[in-house]
Every structure is written in structure tokens, then in C-alpha cells.
């Protein structure tokens, strides 16, 4: 049980703006004897999606501080971000798993108020596929079946 808890925490923190890498832990656990691939995949995916939901929530609440002096984005940069996000659309959330750009994408989805019923499936699909690929690469296709 501790193994799954550790994987969940690692996956959750990896999806937030905090640094982390759950792929290494997931790969190691997948290569262990008697690994339960589906459970590992589900725990990692759920934790990572929950971390993205935290970013989404932060994005929703970020605009309350837009007029504060410490706010990190100028109005001009904010307009540029809105333009880029609207240009590439919410489908860019399928790439929320990509290092460096994925976490800000989920934050921007909150800032620009992407509907949850659109946000959640796109993030779940992207992150679920990513973890399935990580497990497959770690153990090889023949061991999965």
C-alpha cells in the first residue's frame, strides 16, 4: 500500500508547478516482480490528473490578484497568452503531460475558464496515454500480455 501512496504523491506533485518526475518511480515499480500494471497506471494517472486539477483551481483564483503589484504577468503578456490559448484551443490540453509546457497549460485552462467537462477528459486522456507508454517502455510489450 505504501508503494501506491508514494506513486500517487509523486504523480500528484509532478503535475503541479512543483518539480518532480513520477516516470522514474513508475518505471521501477512496473519492472518489479508481480507488478500490477493496471493498478500502477490508475494510481499514477489519477494522481497526475488531480495535480492538474490543482493547477486549474489555482488558475481560476489567480485573476483575483491581477491588479496587485507583485502579479507576475503584465496585461500585455496576459493578452498574448489568451491569444495563443484561444488559437490552439482547448485541445492543447491533450499535451498537458509534456514536461515544462503541460503544467502551465492546465493553469491557463483555469485562468481562461475552460469548462471542467472539457478540461477533465482531455487531461485524463493525455496523461493516461503517457503513463501507459511509460509502463510499456519500462517492461516491454510482450510482458504486458
MDTraj code that builds the backbone (N, CA, C; nanometers):
import mdtraj as md
import numpy as np

residues = "UNK UNK UNK UNK UNK UNK UNK UNK UNK UNK UNK UNK UNK UNK UNK UNK UNK UNK UNK UNK UNK UNK UNK UNK UNK UNK UNK UNK UNK UNK UNK UNK UNK UNK UNK UNK UNK UNK UNK UNK UNK UNK UNK UNK UNK UNK UNK UNK UNK UNK UNK UNK UNK UNK UNK UNK UNK UNK UNK UNK UNK UNK UNK UNK UNK UNK UNK UNK UNK UNK UNK UNK UNK UNK UNK UNK UNK UNK UNK UNK UNK UNK UNK UNK UNK UNK UNK UNK UNK UNK UNK UNK UNK UNK UNK UNK UNK UNK UNK UNK UNK UNK UNK UNK UNK UNK UNK UNK UNK UNK UNK UNK UNK UNK UNK UNK UNK UNK UNK UNK UNK UNK UNK UNK UNK UNK UNK UNK UNK UNK UNK UNK UNK UNK UNK UNK UNK UNK UNK UNK UNK UNK UNK UNK UNK".split()
xyz = np.array([
    [0.0821, -0.1200, 0.0000],
    [0.0000, 0.0000, 0.0000],
    [0.0865, 0.1264, 0.0000],
    [0.1987, 0.1237, 0.0719],
    [0.2883, 0.2395, 0.0772],
    [0.3443, 0.2718, -0.0598],
    [0.3664, 0.1679, -0.1392],
    [0.4208, 0.1876, -0.2737],
    [0.3232, 0.2713, -0.3568],
    [0.1954, 0.2360, -0.3502],
    [0.0951, 0.3087, -0.4279],
    [0.0759, 0.4506, -0.3759],
    [0.0852, 0.4677, -0.2444],
    [0.0746, 0.6020, -0.1870],
    [0.1897, 0.6897, -0.2342],
    [0.3092, 0.6329, -0.2346],
    [0.4263, 0.7075, -0.2817],
    [0.4144, 0.7442, -0.4285],
    [0.3656, 0.6505, -0.5087],
    [0.3456, 0.6768, -0.6514],
    [0.2404, 0.7856, -0.6713],
    [0.1320, 0.7792, -0.5954],
    [0.0266, 0.8798, -0.6050],
    [0.0815, 1.0191, -0.5731],
    [0.1553, 1.0303, -0.4631],
    [0.2119, 1.1606, -0.4229],
    [0.3115, 1.2100, -0.5262],
    [0.3933, 1.1203, -0.5775],
    [0.4900, 1.1577, -0.6801],
    [0.4199, 1.2069, -0.8056],
    [0.3167, 1.1366, -0.8487],
    [0.2430, 1.1759, -0.9689],
    [0.1687, 1.3073, -0.9471],
    [0.1101, 1.3247, -0.8291],
    [0.0384, 1.4478, -0.7993],
    [0.1334, 1.5669, -0.8008],
    [0.2450, 1.5554, -0.7316],
    [0.3376, 1.6692, -0.7263],
    [0.4020, 1.6960, -0.8612],
    [0.4189, 1.5924, -0.9427],
    [0.4767, 1.6119, -1.0758],
    [0.3851, 1.6916, -1.1662],
    [0.2576, 1.6885, -1.1403],
    [0.1617, 1.7597, -1.2250],
    [0.1390, 1.9028, -1.1807],
    [0.1843, 1.9372, -1.0624],
    [0.1689, 2.0748, -1.0168],
    [0.2890, 2.1546, -1.0655],
    [0.2941, 2.2785, -1.0265],
    [0.4065, 2.3620, -1.0674],
    [0.5337, 2.3283, -0.9906],
    [0.5244, 2.2347, -0.8966],
    [0.6430, 2.1874, -0.8246],
    [0.7222, 2.0931, -0.9136],
    [0.8546, 2.0896, -0.8975],
    [0.9320, 1.9959, -0.9795],
    [0.9120, 1.8525, -0.9321],
    [0.9178, 1.7608, -1.0239],
    [0.9035, 1.6196, -0.9889],
    [0.9056, 1.5339, -1.1130],
    [0.9297, 1.4058, -1.0919],
    [0.9317, 1.3123, -1.2040],
    [0.8787, 1.1775, -1.1571],
    [0.7540, 1.1534, -1.1867],
    [0.6921, 1.0281, -1.1449],
    [0.7241, 0.9138, -1.2406],
    [0.7726, 0.9444, -1.3594],
    [0.8009, 0.8408, -1.4587],
    [0.9081, 0.7442, -1.4119],
    [1.0081, 0.7951, -1.3432],
    [1.1167, 0.7097, -1.2953],
    [1.0632, 0.6101, -1.1927],
    [0.9859, 0.6590, -1.0977],
    [0.9278, 0.5720, -0.9956],
    [0.8322, 0.4707, -1.0587],
    [0.7474, 0.5164, -1.1488],
    [0.6531, 0.4257, -1.2152],
    [0.7271, 0.3185, -1.2942],
    [0.8317, 0.3554, -1.3653],
    [0.9091, 0.2575, -1.4424],
    [0.9690, 0.1513, -1.3521],
    [1.0272, 0.1945, -1.2414],
    [1.0861, 0.0997, -1.1466],
    [0.9828, 0.0055, -1.0878],
    [0.8682, 0.0595, -1.0505],
    [0.7624, -0.0239, -0.9945],
    [0.7066, -0.1204, -1.0988],
    [0.6965, -0.0765, -1.2223],
    [0.6439, -0.1626, -1.3287],
    [0.7381, -0.2796, -1.3573],
    [0.8679, -0.2589, -1.3385],
    [0.9653, -0.3651, -1.3660],
    [0.9799, -0.4635, -1.2508],
    [0.9183, -0.4341, -1.1373],
    [0.9262, -0.5236, -1.0214],
    [0.8489, -0.6525, -1.0484],
    [0.8886, -0.7591, -0.9803],
    [0.8166, -0.8858, -0.9924],
    [0.6724, -0.8676, -0.9467],
    [0.5835, -0.9340, -1.0149],
    [0.4411, -0.9319, -0.9816],
    [0.3795, -0.7922, -0.9853],
    [0.4302, -0.7061, -1.0725],
    [0.3766, -0.5711, -1.0832],
    [0.2332, -0.5757, -1.1346],
    [0.1492, -0.4970, -1.0749],
    [0.0091, -0.4847, -1.1157],
    [-0.0013, -0.3622, -1.2067],
    [0.0158, -0.3845, -1.3364],
    [0.0258, -0.2740, -1.4316],
    [-0.0962, -0.1833, -1.4315],
    [-0.2137, -0.2411, -1.4269],
    [-0.3358, -0.1604, -1.4325],
    [-0.3489, -0.0731, -1.3079],
    [-0.3163, -0.1297, -1.1935],
    [-0.3245, -0.0511, -1.0693],
    [-0.2197, 0.0596, -1.0707],
    [-0.0974, 0.0272, -1.1120],
    [0.0072, 0.1296, -1.1204],
    [-0.0352, 0.2413, -1.2152],
    [-0.0887, 0.2019, -1.3310],
    [-0.1336, 0.3010, -1.4291],
    [-0.2440, 0.3889, -1.3695],
    [-0.3420, 0.3279, -1.3045],
    [-0.4553, 0.4025, -1.2495],
    [-0.4115, 0.4989, -1.1386],
    [-0.3242, 0.4526, -1.0499],
    [-0.2785, 0.5371, -0.9391],
    [-0.1993, 0.6567, -0.9924],
    [-0.1069, 0.6302, -1.0844],
    [-0.0250, 0.7379, -1.1409],
    [-0.1117, 0.8367, -1.2191],
    [-0.2025, 0.7843, -1.2987],
    [-0.2888, 0.8713, -1.3792],
    [-0.3793, 0.9552, -1.2902],
    [-0.4418, 0.8931, -1.1916],
    [-0.5309, 0.9673, -1.1020],
    [-0.4549, 1.0756, -1.0264],
    [-0.3386, 1.0420, -0.9728],
    [-0.2591, 1.1410, -0.9006],
    [-0.2183, 1.2568, -0.9894],
    [-0.1769, 1.2265, -1.1126],
    [-0.1322, 1.3302, -1.2040],
    [-0.2482, 1.4191, -1.2483],
    [-0.3627, 1.3601, -1.2743],
    [-0.4799, 1.4391, -1.3128],
    [-0.5247, 1.5274, -1.1960],
    [-0.5199, 1.4751, -1.0754],
    [-0.5552, 1.5556, -0.9586],
    [-0.4594, 1.6744, -0.9434],
    [-0.3312, 1.6512, -0.9679],
    [-0.2343, 1.7611, -0.9651],
    [-0.2678, 1.8675, -1.0685],
    [-0.3117, 1.8253, -1.1868],
    [-0.3531, 1.9214, -1.2895],
    [-0.4783, 1.9969, -1.2473],
    [-0.5661, 1.9315, -1.1738],
    [-0.6856, 1.9985, -1.1221],
    [-0.6475, 2.1064, -1.0205],
    [-0.5409, 2.0824, -0.9457],
    [-0.4910, 2.1849, -0.8530],
    [-0.4435, 2.3067, -0.9323],
    [-0.3687, 2.2824, -1.0408],
    [-0.3256, 2.3936, -1.1263],
    [-0.4454, 2.4684, -1.1829],
    [-0.5450, 2.3946, -1.2274],
    [-0.6677, 2.4536, -1.2821],
    [-0.7330, 2.5442, -1.1773],
    [-0.7452, 2.4935, -1.0554],
    [-0.8035, 2.5711, -0.9462],
    [-0.7215, 2.6975, -0.9177],
    [-0.5887, 2.6827, -0.9174],
    [-0.5021, 2.7998, -0.8977],
    [-0.5248, 2.9026, -1.0077],
    [-0.5387, 2.8540, -1.1310],
    [-0.5635, 2.9440, -1.2434],
    [-0.6940, 3.0200, -1.2286],
    [-0.7975, 2.9511, -1.1842],
    [-0.9276, 3.0158, -1.1636],
    [-0.9148, 3.1284, -1.0608],
    [-0.8379, 3.1049, -0.9573],
    [-0.8259, 3.2032, -0.8489],
    [-0.7158, 3.3061, -0.8711],
    [-0.6335, 3.2854, -0.9703],
    [-0.5203, 3.3752, -0.9951],
    [-0.5632, 3.5163, -1.0329],
    [-0.6679, 3.5282, -1.1104],
    [-0.7088, 3.6593, -1.1600],
    [-0.7586, 3.7538, -1.0511],
    [-0.7869, 3.7004, -0.9340],
    [-0.8255, 3.7887, -0.8226],
    [-0.7132, 3.8847, -0.7877],
    [-0.5904, 3.8457, -0.8221],
    [-0.4728, 3.9251, -0.7848],
    [-0.4143, 4.0015, -0.9032],
    [-0.4877, 4.0101, -1.0114],
    [-0.4370, 4.0713, -1.1339],
    [-0.3904, 4.2153, -1.1151],
    [-0.4522, 4.2891, -1.0275],
    [-0.4158, 4.4294, -1.0081],
    [-0.3067, 4.4489, -0.9027],
    [-0.2638, 4.3415, -0.8394],
    [-0.1582, 4.3528, -0.7380],
    [-0.0237, 4.3821, -0.8036],
    [0.0601, 4.4561, -0.7325],
    [0.1917, 4.4920, -0.7868],
    [0.2792, 4.3696, -0.8129],
    [0.2662, 4.2690, -0.7298],
    [0.3509, 4.1509, -0.7420],
    [0.3048, 4.0535, -0.8492],
    [0.1876, 4.0804, -0.9105],
    [0.1332, 3.9885, -1.0109],
    [0.2374, 3.9684, -1.1213],
    [0.2713, 3.8423, -1.1509],
    [0.3868, 3.8146, -1.2367],
    [0.3671, 3.8382, -1.3863],
    [0.2464, 3.8699, -1.4294],
    [0.2206, 3.8827, -1.5727],
    [0.1639, 4.0208, -1.6028],
    [0.2248, 4.0871, -1.6995],
    [0.1750, 4.2184, -1.7401],
    [0.0465, 4.2006, -1.8210],
    [-0.0344, 4.3049, -1.8299],
    [-0.1563, 4.2941, -1.9104],
    [-0.1279, 4.2552, -2.0565],
    [-0.0176, 4.3061, -2.1096],
    [0.0190, 4.2736, -2.2475],
    [0.0517, 4.1242, -2.2621],
    [0.1296, 4.0706, -2.1705],
    [0.1640, 3.9272, -2.1742],
    [0.0401, 3.8415, -2.1535],
    [-0.0482, 3.8892, -2.0685],
    [-0.1716, 3.8162, -2.0438],
    [-0.2561, 3.8091, -2.1711],
    [-0.2642, 3.9185, -2.2437],
    [-0.3385, 3.9200, -2.3700],
    [-0.2746, 3.8263, -2.4719],
    [-0.1417, 3.8240, -2.4757],
    [-0.0723, 3.7320, -2.5664],
    [-0.1021, 3.5873, -2.5300],
    [-0.1007, 3.5568, -2.4013],
    [-0.1296, 3.4205, -2.3561],
    [-0.2720, 3.3806, -2.3938],
    [-0.3648, 3.4723, -2.3763],
    [-0.5045, 3.4452, -2.4126],
    [-0.5156, 3.4178, -2.5629],
    [-0.4445, 3.4961, -2.6431],
    [-0.4471, 3.4786, -2.7878],
    [-0.3912, 3.3408, -2.8272],
    [-0.2769, 3.3040, -2.7701],
    [-0.2165, 3.1740, -2.8010],
    [-0.3072, 3.0598, -2.7566],
    [-0.3646, 3.0727, -2.6386],
    [-0.4506, 2.9659, -2.5874],
    [-0.5758, 2.9521, -2.6731],
    [-0.6333, 3.0650, -2.7141],
    [-0.7535, 3.0565, -2.7977],
    [-0.7195, 3.0065, -2.9377],
    [-0.5997, 3.0354, -2.9863],
    [-0.5591, 2.9907, -3.1192],
    [-0.5448, 2.8391, -3.1244],
    [-0.4796, 2.7833, -3.0251],
    [-0.4550, 2.6394, -3.0247],
    [-0.5669, 2.5634, -2.9557],
    [-0.6525, 2.6371, -2.8899],
    [-0.7724, 2.5778, -2.8340],
    [-0.7505, 2.4871, -2.7155],
    [-0.8604, 2.4414, -2.6672],
    [-0.8567, 2.3553, -2.5505],
    [-0.7981, 2.2184, -2.5823],
    [-0.7923, 2.1832, -2.7095],
    [-0.7319, 2.0540, -2.7454],
    [-0.5839, 2.0474, -2.7071],
    [-0.5230, 2.1623, -2.6850],
    [-0.3833, 2.1622, -2.6397],
    [-0.3700, 2.0941, -2.5036],
    [-0.4806, 2.0803, -2.4308],
    [-0.4767, 2.0117, -2.3013],
    [-0.4423, 1.8636, -2.3146],
    [-0.4559, 1.8084, -2.4338],
    [-0.4099, 1.6709, -2.4569],
    [-0.2591, 1.6598, -2.4354],
    [-0.1907, 1.7735, -2.4421],
    [-0.0457, 1.7772, -2.4227],
    [-0.0081, 1.8247, -2.2827],
    [-0.1010, 1.8149, -2.1898],
    [-0.0726, 1.8566, -2.0522],
    [0.0306, 1.7673, -1.9859],
    [0.0628, 1.6558, -2.0460],
    [0.1632, 1.5632, -1.9934],
    [0.3055, 1.6053, -2.0308],
    [0.3210, 1.6939, -2.1276],
    [0.4536, 1.7309, -2.1776],
    [0.5287, 1.8109, -2.0714],
    [0.6514, 1.7703, -2.0403],
    [0.7299, 1.8461, -1.9421],
    [0.7433, 1.9932, -1.9830],
    [0.7507, 2.0785, -1.8877],
    [0.7699, 2.2230, -1.8971],
    [0.6440, 2.2970, -1.9441],
    [0.5770, 2.2513, -2.0499],
    [0.4602, 2.3248, -2.1000],
    [0.3275, 2.2735, -2.0448],
    [0.3240, 2.1504, -1.9974],
    [0.1979, 2.0907, -1.9534],
    [0.1385, 2.1560, -1.8313],
    [0.2199, 2.1824, -1.7317],
    [0.1685, 2.2440, -1.6085],
    [0.1122, 2.3835, -1.6343],
    [0.1844, 2.4690, -1.7075],
    [0.1254, 2.5999, -1.7385],
    [-0.0028, 2.5904, -1.8216],
    [-0.0122, 2.4898, -1.9080],
    [-0.1358, 2.4731, -1.9866],
    [-0.2559, 2.4514, -1.8951],
    [-0.2391, 2.3679, -1.7932],
    [-0.3519, 2.3408, -1.7036],
    [-0.3845, 2.4638, -1.6175],
    [-0.2823, 2.5410, -1.5834],
    [-0.3040, 2.6664, -1.5108],
    [-0.3808, 2.7652, -1.5984],
    [-0.3393, 2.7777, -1.7243],
    [-0.4080, 2.8682, -1.8166],
    [-0.5517, 2.8247, -1.8425],
    [-0.5752, 2.6951, -1.8438],
    [-0.7123, 2.6466, -1.8618],
    [-0.8015, 2.6994, -1.7501],
    [-0.7482, 2.7066, -1.6293],
    [-0.8241, 2.7646, -1.5190],
    [-0.8401, 2.9144, -1.5345],
    [-0.7319, 2.9813, -1.5726],
    [-0.7368, 3.1268, -1.5907],
    [-0.8414, 3.1642, -1.6950],
    [-0.8436, 3.0887, -1.8051],
    [-0.9358, 3.1208, -1.9140],
    [-1.0689, 3.0465, -1.9031],
    [-1.0900, 2.9857, -1.7889],
    [-1.2175, 2.9240, -1.7520],
    [-1.2690, 2.8217, -1.8537],
    [-1.1808, 2.7293, -1.8914],
    [-1.2232, 2.6163, -1.9736],
    [-1.3198, 2.5338, -1.8894],
    [-1.4287, 2.4926, -1.9486],
    [-1.5279, 2.4156, -1.8733],
    [-1.4674, 2.2851, -1.8222],
    [-1.5033, 2.2492, -1.6996],
    [-1.4479, 2.1276, -1.6364],
    [-1.4810, 2.0024, -1.7158],
    [-1.5966, 1.9990, -1.7756],
    [-1.6358, 1.8795, -1.8506],
    [-1.5548, 1.8639, -1.9794],
    [-1.4866, 1.9686, -2.0202],
    [-1.3932, 1.9604, -2.1333],
    [-1.2521, 1.9383, -2.0814],
    [-1.2151, 2.0110, -1.9771],
    [-1.0810, 2.0029, -1.9187],
    [-1.0468, 1.8614, -1.8734],
    [-1.1339, 1.8034, -1.7938],
    [-1.1045, 1.6737, -1.7313],
    [-1.0813, 1.5602, -1.8309],
    [-1.1695, 1.5394, -1.9276],
    [-1.1432, 1.4293, -2.0214],
    [-1.0157, 1.4476, -2.1036],
    [-0.9885, 1.5706, -2.1466],
    [-0.8686, 1.5937, -2.2272],
    [-0.7415, 1.5664, -2.1476],
    [-0.7380, 1.6151, -2.0254],
    [-0.6213, 1.5922, -1.9395],
    [-0.6085, 1.4439, -1.9059],
    [-0.7197, 1.3798, -1.8755],
    [-0.7187, 1.2370, -1.8438],
    [-0.6679, 1.1535, -1.9616],
    [-0.7121, 1.1835, -2.0803],
    [-0.6659, 1.1098, -2.1984],
    [-0.5162, 1.1281, -2.2189],
    [-0.4712, 1.2525, -2.2163],
    [-0.3287, 1.2793, -2.2381],
    [-0.2393, 1.2131, -2.1348],
    [-0.2744, 1.2277, -2.0095],
    [-0.1918, 1.1721, -1.9021],
    [-0.2039, 1.0207, -1.8945],
    [-0.3225, 0.9679, -1.9222],
    [-0.3404, 0.8232, -1.9231],
    [-0.2564, 0.7568, -2.0311],
    [-0.2552, 0.8157, -2.1486],
    [-0.1724, 0.7615, -2.2581],
    [-0.0245, 0.7702, -2.2222],
    [0.0158, 0.8810, -2.1644],
    [0.1566, 0.8976, -2.1274],
    [0.2010, 0.7873, -2.0312],
    [0.1233, 0.7610, -1.9275],
    [0.1622, 0.6590, -1.8302],
    [0.1547, 0.5184, -1.8885],
    [0.0631, 0.4952, -1.9804],
    [0.0590, 0.3650, -2.0483],
    [0.1864, 0.3452, -2.1306],
    [0.2321, 0.4503, -2.1954],
    [0.3563, 0.4426, -2.2732],
    [0.4761, 0.4215, -2.1808],
    [0.4788, 0.4900, -2.0681],
    [0.5895, 0.4733, -1.9723],
    [0.5975, 0.3279, -1.9259],
    [0.4851, 0.2708, -1.8892],
    [0.4839, 0.1309, -1.8434],
    [0.5268, 0.0382, -1.9562],
    [0.4749, 0.0622, -2.0755],
    [0.5090, -0.0229, -2.1911],
    [0.6580, -0.0173, -2.2204],
    [0.7156, 0.1023, -2.2174],
    [0.8595, 0.1151, -2.2429],
    [0.9427, 0.0492, -2.1326],
    [0.8923, 0.0573, -2.0104],
    [0.9674, 0.0009, -1.8982],
    [0.9721, -0.1516, -1.9008],
    [0.8621, -0.2141, -1.9358],
    [0.8562, -0.3603, -1.9269],
    [0.8528, -0.4301, -2.0619],
    [0.8254, -0.3577, -2.1658],
    [0.8154, -0.4196, -2.2982],
    [0.6749, -0.4687, -2.3250],
    [0.6357, -0.4657, -2.4487],
    [0.5004, -0.5027, -2.4874],
    [0.4683, -0.6479, -2.4542],
    [0.5633, -0.7378, -2.4753],
    [0.5349, -0.8806, -2.4547],
    [0.5035, -0.9137, -2.3101],
    [0.5545, -0.8401, -2.2142],
    [0.5280, -0.8694, -2.0744],
    [0.3926, -0.8183, -2.0280],
    [0.3345, -0.7272, -2.1032],
    [0.2052, -0.6729, -2.0637],
    [0.0922, -0.7724, -2.0853],
    [0.1106, -0.8614, -2.1822],
    [0.0013, -0.9535, -2.2170],
    [0.0385, -1.0931, -2.1920],
])
top = md.Topology()
chain = top.add_chain()
for i, resn in enumerate(residues, 1):
    res = top.add_residue(resn, chain, resSeq=i)
    for name in ("N", "CA", "C"):
        top.add_atom(name, md.element.get_by_symbol(name[0]), res)
traj = md.Trajectory(xyz[None], top)
